[in-house]
C-alpha cells in the first residue's frame, strides 16, 4: 500500500535525534533533529546587562541562522529577511514559557544554527532552544515544543518534509515514478502549519499557516499537534534526565 513519500504513517514523526551539551563554552546547548532537519542551539547567560537594568525581567535575544551548506543549493551566508523574521518568531514562541521576571536586569542570548534543512527548521530550532535553555538552568514553566502539522493534498499529516511542503498533484501527474503518491495524498497542494506548544497548559505560542485549510481540518491538525507534542516532550525530558544523571547532576 502506498504511504507517505518517506514511508511514514500520517501521524508519524520523522526520526528524532537529540544530543545535549555539545558546546563547552555555552551555558546550555543541544542538537535536535527531525529526520534530515538538524538544528543546533546554544544559550549564553543570563548575564547582567546595563541595557536591561530598567526592565523588571530578563531580556531574551534570539538569532536564527541557516548555514551555507545546510541546503542542496549553497545558501547566501548573509542573514536574509527570512532569518530575521524567524529569529523573532522563535523568540515569541519561547518567551511565554520562561520565567524572565525571576532574573531581572539580565540578558539571555540564544544562537541557533541550522546544520541541515529539509523543512521544519523553525520547529526543530524551538526544540533545540528549549533543551538548551533548560540545561542552562533558565527558569521555565515547561519545555516549549515545536512541530509542524498540515495538509498535503487532502491528507492531514504531521511533521512535513520538504518534498511534502512542495507537494503539487498536477506536477506529480507528469512524473511516472511519483504519480502513485496521489493515491495516498489526493489532489491539490500543501498547507504547512508550524506550531509551538506549552504541553502542560495545552497552550499554543505559535501558529503559522501557509496555504488553505477548512476549519474542521485545522481543528483536526491542531489536535494531532497537541498529541504529538506530548510524545516529543516525553522524549526530550527523558534525554535531559539521562544526561543529567550521567553527568553527575541529580534532579529531585
Ligand atoms: P521551515 O524550515 O521552518 O519549514 P520555511 O517554510 O521558510 O521554514 O522553509 C522550508 C524549507 O525550505 C527549509 O527547511 C529549507 O529546506 C528550504 N529553504 C528555506 N530557505 C531556503 C534557502 N534560502 N535556500 C534553500 N532552501 C531553503
Boltz pocket constraint, residues with backbone or C-beta under 6 A from the ligand:
constraints:
  - pocket:
      binder: B
      contacts: [[A, 71], [A, 72], [A, 73], [A, 74], [A, 75], [A, 76], [A, 82], [A, 117], [A, 118], [A, 119], [A, 120], [A, 121], [A, 122], [A, 123], [A, 162], [A, 165], [A, 194]]
      max_distance: 6.0
